[in-house]
């Protein structure tokens, strides 16, 4: 992409990278090797997971009565992949 990198990061003997400007403490990152030999580093954002409040049916706790279809699940996965 560029002839000269903006930031040069060197790993220590245990393979750890440090850069206070790029990698904040306590944040998770995903590093993926690319076909051109570069490495793509992405910050993993935590998302809110929807919860279902249980309800009592004949004395027992039950979850949601509605289960998503495979088409709805596939569309959600596709939307998540396209977002990146």
Secondary structure, DSSP 8 states (H G I E B T S, - for coil): --SS-S------TTS----TTT--TT--EEEEE-TTS-EEEEE-----------EEETTEEE--S----HHHHHHHHHHHHHH-
